[in-house]
């Protein structure tokens, strides 16, 4: 039997809300942890440059930085969470003791 359009629409909204809630809950679990991020692009804003990239689990991470991080891997401490990803601060390079900057 077909589902009435109003019922289908209500179910769709409920599932979309559930998806956002589950994503935000997952992102909140990352707050306080360090993750490795491959940075992709920067945006200039009122508070300076913010870089955006992805973790190995495809979580979107945004962090302020003045240096060029395009295609660079960095360790980031997650400081806040939203349904679309996390905010963080860069805590270092990813490739060990020599402190060099790793790029892909």
Residue pairs with C-beta under 8 A, 6 or more apart in sequence:
3 11
20 83
21 83
23 83
23 84
24 81
24 82
24 83
26 59
27 59
27 81
27 82
27 83
27 85
27 86
28 81
30 59
30 78
30 81
30 86
31 78
31 79
31 80
31 81
31 86
32 77
32 78
33 77
33 78
34 75
34 76
34 77
34 78
34 91
35 55
35 59
35 61
35 75
35 76
35 78
35 86
35 88
36 55
36 56
36 73
36 74
36 75
36 76
36 94
37 53
37 54
37 55
37 61
37 63
37 73
37 74
37 75
37 76
37 88
38 53
38 54
38 71
38 72
38 73
38 104
39 51
39 52
39 53
39 63
39 69
39 70
39 71
39 72
39 73
39 74
40 51
40 52
40 53
40 54
40 70
40 71
41 51
41 52
41 53
41 70
42 49
42 50
42 51
42 52
42 65
42 68
42 69
42 70
43 49
43 50
43 52
47 64
48 64
48 66
49 64
49 65
49 66
50 62
50 63
50 64
50 65
51 62
51 63
51 64
51 65
51 69
52 60
52 61
52 62
53 60
53 61
53 69
54 60
54 61
55 61
59 85
59 86
60 84
60 85
60 86
61 76
61 78
61 85
61 86
61 87
61 88
62 85
62 86
62 87
62 88
63 74
63 76
63 87
63 88
63 89
63 90
64 89
65 90
69 90
71 103
71 104
72 101
72 102
72 103
72 104
73 93
73 94
73 95
73 102
73 103
73 104
74 90
74 91
74 92
74 93
74 94
75 90
75 91
75 92
75 93
75 94
76 88
76 89
76 90
76 91
77 88
77 89
77 91
78 86
78 87
78 88
79 86
79 87
79 88
79 89
80 86
80 87
80 88
81 87
92 99
93 99
93 100
93 101
93 102
94 102
95 102
